[in-house]
Amino acid sequence: MNLTISGHHLEVTPAIREYVQSKLERVRRHFDQVIDIAVILTVDNLTEKEKRQKAEINLRLSGKTVYVESLSHDLYAAIDALVDKLDRQVMKYKNKVQDHNHQAIKHMPEEMPEEETPSAA
């Protein structure tokens, strides 16, 4: 699994990198078929009052790409919200894949044992 963390208008410090990695452990614990993760952290300086912190993630799974973004006034709060959204989507995808594999068994008609007909002796 490849993990890429990049920053736009922001220097990615080792503390931020460690925080993102620790939060993504939760997603990897729930679903281990992750191929690639790309995290983009952005700071938009609109005005002094409205500094907007944005966190985005592209998560490539086997058969699907999940994109999530989150906005907040604090970068760590944006990362927390991002991981919560991502975890919900990954769990939804995991349940969908698991349910799909068992769907044919659930909807098969049960075979009734045939009653033995008395044979003429």
Disulfide bonds with the S-S distance in Angstrom:
none
